[in-house]
Amino acid sequence: MPPRATSTSMRTTDGPSALATFENARDSARASFGASVFGVTAALAAAAGVTSAKRCRILVVDDNVDSAESMATLLKLDGHEVRVAYDGPAAVESALAFRPQVILLDIGLPGLDGYEVARRLRRLDETKDMFLIALTGYGKTEDRVRALTSGFNYHITKPVDPGELDLIIKKLTPNRSDKSAHR
């Protein structure tokens, strides 16, 4: 059983003490998931001098509410601004309203599947440059090819290693402001 996260009071003030309190809460939350989740990838990143991904706006789209909320919580603990959608039509609507830099998008969604969401986002001027990461249980070669041809920048098969995801976000969003660059 993973260690229990310690209780840390969060204050709404700015400054070094607020940052330290936030970092303690983040570290406690990560500890509660166990070293195996963050382990090797995080250690490799630290050895390579890679720090946490630059903070950005991220939309998490998954019809599994627990999965979506858990991912959103981890991303928020890393300082990202995060919104969540639970189906394909809501994903398109949220992308237009929120203007995320990165979208973590499940494939098997109700309403519109992730492939169709990606195609629609690529056709719209407002969303065509957002980075799309397929975060899915579909991991066969044909699934990866279909994701990339539908407009995804990256494909990750669940379960995701949060350290790996952090590295991918950093790779996709180096020195970014509000603009995205689709490759």
Secondary structure, DSSP 8 states (H G I E B T S, - for coil): --------------SHHHHHHHHHHHHHHHHHT-HHHHHHHHHHHHHTT--S----EEEEE-S-HHHHHHHHHHHHHTT-EEEEE-SHHHHHHHHHHH--SEEEE-SS-SSS-HHHHHHHHHHSTTTTTSEEEEEES--SHHHHHHHHHHT-SEEEESS--HHHHHHHHHHHSTT--S-----
